[in-house]
Amino acid sequence: MSGSRKPTGEHEFDQLCQALEIEHRLTKPKTPQINGMIERFNGRLSHVLCSHHFNSGKRSKNRG
């Protein structure tokens, strides 16, 4: 889920989501409660990804 821009299918992100069969949802404009929920989720996702040891044996340089 991300901001309220209209998906055009022309952006790399939209193409990647389509290729990976990911449903990309957009928020409605002027909905701070939803935006807060998304920011919290993105923060938790970032924390999980930064603390995960990937098969390459390298740690993420953004580890926090």
PDB file with SEQRES, HELIX, SHEET and CRYST1 records, atoms N, CA, C and O in Angstrom:
SEQRES   1 A   64  MET SER GLY SER ARG LYS PRO THR GLY GLU HIS GLU PHE          
SEQRES   2 A   64  ASP GLN LEU CYS GLN ALA LEU GLU ILE GLU HIS ARG LEU          
SEQRES   3 A   64  THR LYS PRO LYS THR PRO GLN ILE ASN GLY MET ILE GLU          
SEQRES   4 A   64  ARG PHE ASN GLY ARG LEU SER HIS VAL LEU CYS SER HIS          
SEQRES   5 A   64  HIS PHE ASN SER GLY LYS ARG SER LYS ASN ARG GLY              
HELIX    1 AA1 GLU A   12  ALA A   19  1                                   8    
HELIX    2 AA2 PRO A   32  SER A   51  1                                  20    
CRYST1    1.000    1.000    1.000  90.00  90.00  90.00 P 1           1          
ATOM      1  N   MET A   1       0.855  -1.156   0.000  1.00  0.00           N  
ATOM      2  CA  MET A   1       0.000   0.000   0.000  1.00  0.00           C  
ATOM      3  C   MET A   1       0.904   1.222   0.000  1.00  0.00           C  
ATOM      4  O   MET A   1       1.922   1.260   0.690  1.00  0.00           O  
ATOM      5  N   SER A   2       0.521   2.202  -0.772  1.00  0.00           N  
ATOM      6  CA  SER A   2       1.332   3.411  -0.842  1.00  0.00           C  
ATOM      7  C   SER A   2       0.438   4.614  -1.092  1.00  0.00           C  
ATOM      8  O   SER A   2      -0.788   4.512  -1.050  1.00  0.00           O  
ATOM      9  N   GLY A   3       1.066   5.755  -1.352  1.00  0.00           N  
ATOM     10  CA  GLY A   3       0.365   7.017  -1.512  1.00  0.00           C  
ATOM     11  C   GLY A   3      -0.730   6.987  -2.564  1.00  0.00           C  
ATOM     12  O   GLY A   3      -1.004   5.949  -3.166  1.00  0.00           O  
ATOM     13  N   SER A   4      -1.347   8.129  -2.776  1.00  0.00           N  
ATOM     14  CA  SER A   4      -2.580   8.169  -3.547  1.00  0.00           C  
ATOM     15  C   SER A   4      -2.407   8.447  -5.037  1.00  0.00           C  
ATOM     16  O   SER A   4      -3.387   8.780  -5.704  1.00  0.00           O  
ATOM     17  N   ARG A   5      -1.207   8.323  -5.579  1.00  0.00           N  
ATOM     18  CA  ARG A   5      -1.063   8.554  -7.016  1.00  0.00           C  
ATOM     19  C   ARG A   5      -1.816   7.478  -7.789  1.00  0.00           C  
ATOM     20  O   ARG A   5      -2.044   6.381  -7.280  1.00  0.00           O  
ATOM     21  N   LYS A   6      -2.193   7.795  -9.001  1.00  0.00           N  
ATOM     22  CA  LYS A   6      -2.929   6.829  -9.811  1.00  0.00           C  
ATOM     23  C   LYS A   6      -1.938   5.866 -10.462  1.00  0.00           C  
ATOM     24  O   LYS A   6      -0.952   6.307 -11.053  1.00  0.00           O  
ATOM     25  N   PRO A   7      -2.184   4.556 -10.362  1.00  0.00           N  
ATOM     26  CA  PRO A   7      -1.282   3.606 -11.019  1.00  0.00           C  
ATOM     27  C   PRO A   7      -1.473   3.680 -12.524  1.00  0.00           C  
ATOM     28  O   PRO A   7      -2.600   3.605 -13.014  1.00  0.00           O  
ATOM     29  N   THR A   8      -0.394   3.825 -13.246  1.00  0.00           N  
ATOM     30  CA  THR A   8      -0.490   3.927 -14.697  1.00  0.00           C  
ATOM     31  C   THR A   8       0.032   2.680 -15.381  1.00  0.00           C  
ATOM     32  O   THR A   8      -0.235   2.458 -16.562  1.00  0.00           O  
ATOM     33  N   GLY A   9       0.777   1.864 -14.648  1.00  0.00           N  
ATOM     34  CA  GLY A   9       1.390   0.692 -15.254  1.00  0.00           C  
ATOM     35  C   GLY A   9       2.670   1.034 -15.989  1.00  0.00           C  
ATOM     36  O   GLY A   9       3.349   0.142 -16.498  1.00  0.00           O  
ATOM     37  N   GLU A  10       3.011   2.317 -16.052  1.00  0.00           N  
ATOM     38  CA  GLU A  10       4.197   2.744 -16.779  1.00  0.00           C  
ATOM     39  C   GLU A  10       5.428   2.839 -15.885  1.00  0.00           C  
ATOM     40  O   GLU A  10       6.550   2.904 -16.386  1.00  0.00           O  
ATOM     41  N   HIS A  11       5.236   2.849 -14.588  1.00  0.00           N  
ATOM     42  CA  HIS A  11       6.356   2.972 -13.658  1.00  0.00           C  
ATOM     43  C   HIS A  11       6.979   1.599 -13.412  1.00  0.00           C  
ATOM     44  O   HIS A  11       6.291   0.579 -13.446  1.00  0.00           O  
ATOM     45  N   GLU A  12       8.287   1.586 -13.163  1.00  0.00           N  
ATOM     46  CA  GLU A  12       8.992   0.330 -12.894  1.00  0.00           C  
ATOM     47  C   GLU A  12       8.356  -0.433 -11.742  1.00  0.00           C  
ATOM     48  O   GLU A  12       8.215  -1.654 -11.800  1.00  0.00           O  
ATOM     49  N   PHE A  13       7.972   0.296 -10.690  1.00  0.00           N  
ATOM     50  CA  PHE A  13       7.390  -0.358  -9.521  1.00  0.00           C  
ATOM     51  C   PHE A  13       6.101  -1.080  -9.887  1.00  0.00           C  
ATOM     52  O   PHE A  13       5.878  -2.211  -9.456  1.00  0.00           O  
ATOM     53  N   ASP A  14       5.248  -0.429 -10.682  1.00  0.00           N  
ATOM     54  CA  ASP A  14       3.993  -1.051 -11.107  1.00  0.00           C  
ATOM     55  C   ASP A  14       4.265  -2.298 -11.941  1.00  0.00           C  
ATOM     56  O   ASP A  14       3.574  -3.307 -11.801  1.00  0.00           O  
ATOM     57  N   GLN A  15       5.265  -2.228 -12.801  1.00  0.00           N  
ATOM     58  CA  GLN A  15       5.615  -3.370 -13.644  1.00  0.00           C  
ATOM     59  C   GLN A  15       6.153  -4.521 -12.799  1.00  0.00           C  
ATOM     60  O   GLN A  15       5.828  -5.682 -13.048  1.00  0.00           O  
ATOM     61  N   LEU A  16       6.973  -4.204 -11.802  1.00  0.00           N  
ATOM     62  CA  LEU A  16       7.510  -5.233 -10.918  1.00  0.00           C  
ATOM     63  C   LEU A  16       6.393  -5.907 -10.133  1.00  0.00           C  
ATOM     64  O   LEU A  16       6.361  -7.133 -10.024  1.00  0.00           O  
ATOM     65  N   CYS A  17       5.480  -5.113  -9.587  1.00  0.00           N  
ATOM     66  CA  CYS A  17       4.345  -5.681  -8.850  1.00  0.00           C  
ATOM     67  C   CYS A  17       3.541  -6.616  -9.740  1.00  0.00           C  
ATOM     68  O   CYS A  17       3.145  -7.701  -9.314  1.00  0.00           O  
ATOM     69  N   GLN A  18       3.303  -6.199 -10.962  1.00  0.00           N  
ATOM     70  CA  GLN A  18       2.533  -7.026 -11.883  1.00  0.00           C  
ATOM     71  C   GLN A  18       3.278  -8.324 -12.191  1.00  0.00           C  
ATOM     72  O   GLN A  18       2.667  -9.393 -12.219  1.00  0.00           O  
ATOM     73  N   ALA A  19       4.581  -8.244 -12.420  1.00  0.00           N  
ATOM     74  CA  ALA A  19       5.377  -9.428 -12.730  1.00  0.00           C  
ATOM     75  C   ALA A  19       5.400 -10.416 -11.565  1.00  0.00           C  
ATOM     76  O   ALA A  19       5.419 -11.629 -11.775  1.00  0.00           O  
ATOM     77  N   LEU A  20       5.398  -9.892 -10.329  1.00  0.00           N  
ATOM     78  CA  LEU A  20       5.449 -10.746  -9.140  1.00  0.00           C  
ATOM     79  C   LEU A  20       4.063 -11.071  -8.591  1.00  0.00           C  
ATOM     80  O   LEU A  20       3.931 -11.677  -7.527  1.00  0.00           O  
ATOM     81  N   GLU A  21       3.032 -10.660  -9.329  1.00  0.00           N  
ATOM     82  CA  GLU A  21       1.642 -10.889  -8.932  1.00  0.00           C  
ATOM     83  C   GLU A  21       1.343 -10.312  -7.549  1.00  0.00           C  
ATOM     84  O   GLU A  21       0.701 -10.953  -6.717  1.00  0.00           O  
ATOM     85  N   ILE A  22       1.823  -9.088  -7.323  1.00  0.00           N  
ATOM     86  CA  ILE A  22       1.598  -8.369  -6.072  1.00  0.00           C  
ATOM     87  C   ILE A  22       0.506  -7.339  -6.308  1.00  0.00           C  
ATOM     88  O   ILE A  22       0.554  -6.577  -7.274  1.00  0.00           O  
ATOM     89  N   GLU A  23      -0.474  -7.323  -5.420  1.00  0.00           N  
ATOM     90  CA  GLU A  23      -1.536  -6.326  -5.522  1.00  0.00           C  
ATOM     91  C   GLU A  23      -1.071  -5.046  -4.836  1.00  0.00           C  
ATOM     92  O   GLU A  23      -0.872  -5.024  -3.621  1.00  0.00           O  
ATOM     93  N   HIS A  24      -0.902  -4.003  -5.601  1.00  0.00           N  
ATOM     94  CA  HIS A  24      -0.456  -2.714  -5.074  1.00  0.00           C  
ATOM     95  C   HIS A  24      -1.680  -1.849  -4.842  1.00  0.00           C  
ATOM     96  O   HIS A  24      -2.346  -1.437  -5.792  1.00  0.00           O  
ATOM     97  N   ARG A  25      -1.975  -1.578  -3.596  1.00  0.00           N  
ATOM     98  CA  ARG A  25      -3.139  -0.764  -3.246  1.00  0.00           C  
ATOM     99  C   ARG A  25      -2.703   0.655  -2.933  1.00  0.00           C  
ATOM    100  O   ARG A  25      -1.617   0.885  -2.402  1.00  0.00           O  
ATOM    101  N   LEU A  26      -3.555   1.590  -3.266  1.00  0.00           N  
ATOM    102  CA  LEU A  26      -3.282   2.999  -3.003  1.00  0.00           C  
ATOM    103  C   LEU A  26      -4.235   3.514  -1.935  1.00  0.00           C  
ATOM    104  O   LEU A  26      -5.373   3.056  -1.834  1.00  0.00           O  
ATOM    105  N   THR A  27      -3.766   4.463  -1.142  1.00  0.00           N  
ATOM    106  CA  THR A  27      -4.621   5.050  -0.109  1.00  0.00           C  
ATOM    107  C   THR A  27      -5.461   6.170  -0.703  1.00  0.00           C  
ATOM    108  O   THR A  27      -5.152   6.712  -1.764  1.00  0.00           O  
ATOM    109  N   LYS A  28      -6.521   6.496   0.003  1.00  0.00           N  
ATOM    110  CA  LYS A  28      -7.338   7.643  -0.389  1.00  0.00           C  
ATOM    111  C   LYS A  28      -6.638   8.910   0.086  1.00  0.00           C  
ATOM    112  O   LYS A  28      -5.993   8.902   1.134  1.00  0.00           O  
ATOM    113  N   PRO A  29      -6.756   9.996  -0.669  1.00  0.00           N  
ATOM    114  CA  PRO A  29      -6.145  11.257  -0.229  1.00  0.00           C  
ATOM    115  C   PRO A  29      -6.724  11.715   1.113  1.00  0.00           C  
ATOM    116  O   PRO A  29      -7.888  11.464   1.425  1.00  0.00           O  
ATOM    117  N   LYS A  30      -5.891  12.383   1.884  1.00  0.00           N  
ATOM    118  CA  LYS A  30      -6.279  12.997   3.162  1.00  0.00           C  
ATOM    119  C   LYS A  30      -6.804  11.981   4.174  1.00  0.00           C  
ATOM    120  O   LYS A  30      -7.837  12.197   4.807  1.00  0.00           O  
ATOM    121  N   THR A  31      -6.079  10.872   4.319  1.00  0.00           N  
ATOM    122  CA  THR A  31      -6.442   9.857   5.319  1.00  0.00           C  
ATOM    123  C   THR A  31      -5.233   9.607   6.216  1.00  0.00           C  
ATOM    124  O   THR A  31      -4.541   8.602   6.050  1.00  0.00           O  
ATOM    125  N   PRO A  32      -4.968  10.509   7.167  1.00  0.00           N  
ATOM    126  CA  PRO A  32      -3.766  10.377   7.994  1.00  0.00           C  
ATOM    127  C   PRO A  32      -3.728   9.100   8.831  1.00  0.00           C  
ATOM    128  O   PRO A  32      -2.645   8.590   9.115  1.00  0.00           O  
ATOM    129  N   GLN A  33      -4.891   8.570   9.234  1.00  0.00           N  
ATOM    130  CA  GLN A  33      -4.896   7.343  10.033  1.00  0.00           C  
ATOM    131  C   GLN A  33      -4.327   6.180   9.210  1.00  0.00           C  
ATOM    132  O   GLN A  33      -3.519   5.394   9.706  1.00  0.00           O  
ATOM    133  N   ILE A  34      -4.753   6.085   7.969  1.00  0.00           N  
ATOM    134  CA  ILE A  34      -4.257   5.021   7.095  1.00  0.00           C  
ATOM    135  C   ILE A  34      -2.777   5.225   6.814  1.00  0.00           C  
ATOM    136  O   ILE A  34      -2.002   4.270   6.844  1.00  0.00           O  
ATOM    137  N   ASN A  35      -2.379   6.464   6.540  1.00  0.00           N  
ATOM    138  CA  ASN A  35      -0.969   6.742   6.282  1.00  0.00           C  
ATOM    139  C   ASN A  35      -0.109   6.342   7.479  1.00  0.00           C  
ATOM    140  O   ASN A  35       0.986   5.809   7.299  1.00  0.00           O  
ATOM    141  N   GLY A  36      -0.588   6.592   8.693  1.00  0.00           N  
ATOM    142  CA  GLY A  36       0.141   6.199   9.892  1.00  0.00           C  
ATOM    143  C   GLY A  36       0.295   4.693   9.999  1.00  0.00           C  
ATOM    144  O   GLY A  36       1.355   4.197  10.382  1.00  0.00           O  
ATOM    145  N   MET A  37      -0.764   3.964   9.661  1.00  0.00           N  
ATOM    146  CA  MET A  37      -0.706   2.497   9.685  1.00  0.00           C  
ATOM    147  C   MET A  37       0.318   1.990   8.671  1.00  0.00           C  
ATOM    148  O   MET A  37       1.071   1.058   8.955  1.00  0.00           O  
ATOM    149  N   ILE A  38       0.343   2.598   7.504  1.00  0.00           N  
ATOM    150  CA  ILE A  38       1.283   2.186   6.458  1.00  0.00           C  
ATOM    151  C   ILE A  38       2.714   2.472   6.884  1.00  0.00           C  
ATOM    152  O   ILE A  38       3.598   1.634   6.704  1.00  0.00           O  
ATOM    153  N   GLU A  39       2.946   3.658   7.453  1.00  0.00           N  
ATOM    154  CA  GLU A  39       4.291   4.005   7.907  1.00  0.00           C  
ATOM    155  C   GLU A  39       4.763   3.042   8.995  1.00  0.00           C  
ATOM    156  O   GLU A  39       5.929   2.649   9.004  1.00  0.00           O  
ATOM    157  N   ARG A  40       3.878   2.661   9.904  1.00  0.00           N  
ATOM    158  CA  ARG A  40       4.231   1.713  10.963  1.00  0.00           C  
ATOM    159  C   ARG A  40       4.588   0.360  10.365  1.00  0.00           C  
ATOM    160  O   ARG A  40       5.584  -0.252  10.749  1.00  0.00           O  
ATOM    161  N   PHE A  41       3.767  -0.106   9.419  1.00  0.00           N  
ATOM    162  CA  PHE A  41       4.037  -1.384   8.761  1.00  0.00           C  
ATOM    163  C   PHE A  41       5.372  -1.332   8.022  1.00  0.00           C  
ATOM    164  O   PHE A  41       6.175  -2.259   8.125  1.00  0.00           O  
ATOM    165  N   ASN A  42       5.611  -0.255   7.281  1.00  0.00           N  
ATOM    166  CA  ASN A  42       6.867  -0.134   6.542  1.00  0.00           C  
ATOM    167  C   ASN A  42       8.067  -0.118   7.485  1.00  0.00           C  
ATOM    168  O   ASN A  42       9.115  -0.679   7.164  1.00  0.00           O  
ATOM    169  N   GLY A  43       7.922   0.520   8.647  1.00  0.00           N  
ATOM    170  CA  GLY A  43       8.998   0.528   9.630  1.00  0.00           C  
ATOM    171  C   GLY A  43       9.287  -0.864  10.166  1.00  0.00           C  
ATOM    172  O   GLY A  43      10.446  -1.251  10.317  1.00  0.00           O  
ATOM    173  N   ARG A  44       8.230  -1.615  10.454  1.00  0.00           N  
ATOM    174  CA  ARG A  44       8.413  -2.988  10.948  1.00  0.00           C  
ATOM    175  C   ARG A  44       9.030  -3.872   9.865  1.00  0.00           C  
ATOM    176  O   ARG A  44       9.910  -4.685  10.148  1.00  0.00           O  
ATOM    177  N   LEU A  45       8.569  -3.711   8.631  1.00  0.00           N  
ATOM    178  CA  LEU A  45       9.111  -4.484   7.518  1.00  0.00           C  
ATOM    179  C   LEU A  45      10.594  -4.180   7.333  1.00  0.00           C  
ATOM    180  O   LEU A  45      11.399  -5.088   7.127  1.00  0.00           O  
ATOM    181  N   SER A  46      10.948  -2.907   7.406  1.00  0.00           N  
ATOM    182  CA  SER A  46      12.345  -2.507   7.286  1.00  0.00           C  
ATOM    183  C   SER A  46      13.189  -3.132   8.393  1.00  0.00           C  
ATOM    184  O   SER A  46      14.296  -3.606   8.139  1.00  0.00           O  
ATOM    185  N   HIS A  47      12.670  -3.133   9.617  1.00  0.00           N  
ATOM    186  CA  HIS A  47      13.386  -3.724  10.749  1.00  0.00           C  
ATOM    187  C   HIS A  47      13.629  -5.220  10.523  1.00  0.00           C  
ATOM    188  O   HIS A  47      14.728  -5.720  10.765  1.00  0.00           O  
ATOM    189  N   VAL A  48      12.607  -5.921  10.064  1.00  0.00           N  
ATOM    190  CA  VAL A  48      12.737  -7.362   9.813  1.00  0.00           C  
ATOM    191  C   VAL A  48      13.764  -7.618   8.718  1.00  0.00           C  
ATOM    192  O   VAL A  48      14.621  -8.490   8.861  1.00  0.00           O  
ATOM    193  N   LEU A  49      13.683  -6.865   7.629  1.00  0.00           N  
ATOM    194  CA  LEU A  49      14.616  -7.075   6.525  1.00  0.00           C  
ATOM    195  C   LEU A  49      16.044  -6.737   6.921  1.00  0.00           C  
ATOM    196  O   LEU A  49      16.981  -7.417   6.503  1.00  0.00           O  
ATOM    197  N   CYS A  50      16.217  -5.696   7.719  1.00  0.00           N  
ATOM    198  CA  CYS A  50      17.565  -5.304   8.139  1.00  0.00           C  
ATOM    199  C   CYS A  50      18.172  -6.286   9.134  1.00  0.00           C  
ATOM    200  O   CYS A  50      19.396  -6.378   9.236  1.00  0.00           O  
ATOM    201  N   SER A  51      17.346  -7.014   9.861  1.00  0.00           N  
ATOM    202  CA  SER A  51      17.874  -7.944  10.856  1.00  0.00           C  
ATOM    203  C   SER A  51      17.970  -9.368  10.321  1.00  0.00           C  
ATOM    204  O   SER A  51      18.416 -10.263  11.039  1.00  0.00           O  
ATOM    205  N   HIS A  52      17.566  -9.592   9.090  1.00  0.00           N  
ATOM    206  CA  HIS A  52      17.584 -10.928   8.499  1.00  0.00           C  
ATOM    207  C   HIS A  52      18.941 -11.199   7.857  1.00  0.00           C  
ATOM    208  O   HIS A  52      19.496 -10.339   7.172  1.00  0.00           O  
ATOM    209  N   HIS A  53      19.459 -12.374   8.079  1.00  0.00           N  
ATOM    210  CA  HIS A  53      20.712 -12.782   7.447  1.00  0.00           C  
ATOM    211  C   HIS A  53      20.362 -13.491   6.151  1.00  0.00           C  
ATOM    212  O   HIS A  53      19.741 -14.554   6.164  1.00  0.00           O  
ATOM    213  N   PHE A  54      20.760 -12.904   5.041  1.00  0.00           N  
ATOM    214  CA  PHE A  54      20.447 -13.470   3.743  1.00  0.00           C  
ATOM    215  C   PHE A  54      21.484 -14.508   3.351  1.00  0.00           C  
ATOM    216  O   PHE A  54      22.561 -14.570   3.944  1.00  0.00           O  
ATOM    217  N   ASN A  55      21.168 -15.315   2.363  1.00  0.00           N  
ATOM    218  CA  ASN A  55      22.034 -16.405   1.926  1.00  0.00           C  
ATOM    219  C   ASN A  55      23.405 -15.934   1.460  1.00  0.00           C  
ATOM    220  O   ASN A  55      24.345 -16.729   1.430  1.00  0.00           O  
ATOM    221  N   SER A  56      23.542 -14.679   1.100  1.00  0.00           N  
ATOM    222  CA  SER A  56      24.825 -14.175   0.624  1.00  0.00           C  
ATOM    223  C   SER A  56      25.861 -14.132   1.746  1.00  0.00           C  
ATOM    224  O   SER A  56      27.058 -14.020   1.481  1.00  0.00           O  
ATOM    225  N   GLY A  57      25.409 -14.220   2.990  1.00  0.00           N  
ATOM    226  CA  GLY A  57      26.322 -14.154   4.117  1.00  0.00           C  
ATOM    227  C   GLY A  57      26.647 -12.732   4.531  1.00  0.00           C  
ATOM    228  O   GLY A  57      27.374 -12.513   5.500  1.00  0.00           O  
ATOM    229  N   LYS A  58      26.110 -11.764   3.800  1.00  0.00           N  
ATOM    230  CA  LYS A  58      26.358 -10.361   4.116  1.00  0.00           C  
ATOM    231  C   LYS A  58      25.166  -9.790   4.850  1.00  0.00           C  
ATOM    232  O   LYS A  58      24.026 -10.191   4.612  1.00  0.00           O  
ATOM    233  N   ARG A  59      25.429  -8.862   5.733  1.00  0.00           N  
ATOM    234  CA  ARG A  59      24.359  -8.158   6.432  1.00  0.00           C  
ATOM    235  C   ARG A  59      23.995  -6.913   5.640  1.00  0.00           C  
ATOM    236  O   ARG A  59      24.817  -6.360   4.909  1.00  0.00           O  
ATOM    237  N   SER A  60      22.775  -6.490   5.795  1.00  0.00           N  
ATOM    238  CA  SER A  60      22.335  -5.258   5.158  1.00  0.00           C  
ATOM    239  C   SER A  60      23.118  -4.095   5.739  1.00  0.00           C  
ATOM    240  O   SER A  60      23.320  -4.034   6.952  1.00  0.00           O  
ATOM    241  N   LYS A  61      23.565  -3.164   4.892  1.00  0.00           N  
ATOM    242  CA  LYS A  61      24.309  -2.012   5.406  1.00  0.00           C  
ATOM    243  C   LYS A  61      23.405  -1.014   6.110  1.00  0.00           C  
ATOM    244  O   LYS A  61      23.898  -0.088   6.753  1.00  0.00           O  
ATOM    245  N   ASN A  62      22.074  -1.186   6.002  1.00  0.00           N  
ATOM    246  CA  ASN A  62      21.124  -0.304   6.687  1.00  0.00           C  
ATOM    247  C   ASN A  62      20.689  -0.882   8.026  1.00  0.00           C  
ATOM    248  O   ASN A  62      19.716  -0.410   8.614  1.00  0.00           O  
ATOM    249  N   ARG A  63      21.379  -1.875   8.506  1.00  0.00           N  
ATOM    250  CA  ARG A  63      20.989  -2.547   9.749  1.00  0.00           C  
ATOM    251  C   ARG A  63      20.869  -1.533  10.874  1.00  0.00           C  
ATOM    252  O   ARG A  63      21.763  -0.718  11.101  1.00  0.00           O  
ATOM    253  N   GLY A  64      19.740  -1.603  11.572  1.00  0.00           N  
ATOM    254  CA  GLY A  64      19.518  -0.622  12.627  1.00  0.00           C  
ATOM    255  C   GLY A  64      19.270  -1.201  13.957  1.00  0.00           C  
ATOM    256  O   GLY A  64      19.069  -0.465  14.923  1.00  0.00           O  
TER     257      GLY A  64                                                      
END                                                                             
